[in-house]
Amino acid sequence: MSSTSSTVLRAEHIWLDGKLIKWDEGNVHVMTHALHYGLGVFEGIRAYKTHDGRLAVFRLREHIRRLLDSAHIIMLPIPYSEDELVEATVDLLRKQKQQFANGAYLRPVAFMGDGAMGLGAVNPTRVGITAWDWGSYLGDKGMKEGIRAKVSSFTRNHVNVNMVRGKITGQYVNSILAKREAVLAGYDEAILLDISGFVAEASGENIFLVNKKGVIKTPPLSSPVLDGITRDTVLKLLRDAGHTTIEEVTVTRDALYIANEVFFTGTAAEITPVREVDNRQIGDGKPGPISKFVQDMYFRVVRGQEARYADWLTYV
């Protein structure tokens, strides 16, 4: 459908239910409860090759904590501690360090397994971690030049319809529908509004804008948006750099149209500028100074070039 889909390059091993096993052994039964009802949680994490040639996972503990929080929200017990899952992730990369010497995308997932069926069923939780090579989610060209986005006809899930603080597998149908609609219409990504018509987020990313007065805005966490770890990273980087005009406020659709800059943030998308929304050019149609600053700083941080953020890196 688009460059944002990725053929998974097979690794040698995955981690499943406490053990490192061969890739081909990572199977689940067709009667797995989560396949039928969507009761599962997941994370997206990146490991980067640092400037000194090592491999480091970015904000690993924060991602694992969010995985555990997501599971708690949907009452899915995970039989592993934060420390155990952190160590499992590092072990998986260490086992395949040669393949992932230049970086990796990591996908921890926990889901209700097979056994009983029906909405009230309670089965054992399965937990897996996989790693693969995944380049720029929205394309290398998009990272450099900006992408085209479309406001979706689909509405972002209401905060009391789905639990938006969790990365819950089943609720990503909303994102898939919006994404497919946008791509089939010739755009790169979808932007979803909330039930009141305010900007929420993209199909898989948080959104920022810079208005003509230089004020940086992003929808607040009281909106139906994911509490993005990359979003949090960007806010800290901006504030540490002395940007004081940052607002976490409701954003209208037309505010995007007349913004000087718009950019997306997310683990997969990293920092991706937006050059056009609904056929309206954003600013001068090129990534602006704030977008470029954030993108540059982000990659410096994940590559270990900014010592004050060293505690965000877990070396393999």
Secondary structure, 3 states (H helix, E strand, C coil): CCCCCCCCCCCCEEEECCEEEEHHHCCCCCCCHHHHHCCEEECCEEEEECCCCCEEEECHHHHHHHHHHHHHHCCCCCCCCHHHHHHHHHHHHHHCCCCCCCEEEEEEEEEECCCCCCCCCCCCEEEEEEEECCCCCCCHHHHHHCEEEEEEEEECCCCCCCCCCCCEHHHHHHHHHHHHHHHHCCCCEEEEECCCCCEEEECCCEEEEECCCCCEEECCCCCCCCCCHHHHHHHHHHHHCCCCCEEECCCCHHHHHCCCEEEEEECCCEEEEEEEECCEECCCCCCCHHHHHHHHHHHHHHCCCCHHHHHHEEEC
